[in-house]
Amino acid sequence: LRFGTSDFEVFRQVFLERQYELPILNGAEFIIDAGANIGLSSVYFLMKNPQLKVLAIEPDIQNYKIAKNNLIFFADRCDLILGAVWSQSGTLAISGEHFETGNIGLLKHCRYQSLMKVMSKLGHIHLMS
């Protein structure tokens, strides 16, 4: 977890407050974690549900690198993509200045796929975070 970022707050929300402890997850087979940050919610989902597969998508390269490390033990059940989802495919401009805190602006560019395109490849989806 990095100081000066939202990492500690996200950890608190996911693991201490258990904000993703939802009945809908019982029996879930697949979750899209769009905006995966450093992968903490994906880790939680995967730890809680041994049958679950996750597609984690994160546009920020620094967050992506940490998520990749955090999700290494789940590589057989989790695909991590450097990118984003949007209403259509293309290139998206996002903030680099305060990206770690969740403030979106217009500095970095990343590829993104349309949400419908991502979902069409997956079949039934139980939860998107």
Stockholm file with secondary structure:
# STOCKHOLM 1.0

chainA/1-129         LRFGTSDFEVFRQVFLERQYELPILNGAEFIIDAGANIGLSSVYFLMKNPQLKVLAIEPDIQNYKIAKNNLIFFADRCDLILGAVWSQSGTLAISGEHFETGNIGLLKHCRYQSLMKVMSKLGHIHLMS
#=GR chainA/1-129 SS CCTTSSHHHHHIIIIISCTTCCGGGTTCCEEEEETCTTSHHHHHHHHHCTTCEEEEEECCHHHHHHHHHHTGGGTTTEEEEESEEESSSEEEEECSSSGGGTCCCSSEEEEEEEHHHHHHTTCCCCEEC
#=GC SS_cons         CCTTSSHHHHHIIIIISCTTCCGGGTTCCEEEEETCTTSHHHHHHHHHCTTCEEEEEECCHHHHHHHHHHTGGGTTTEEEEESEEESSSEEEEECSSSGGGTCCCSSEEEEEEEHHHHHHTTCCCCEEC
//
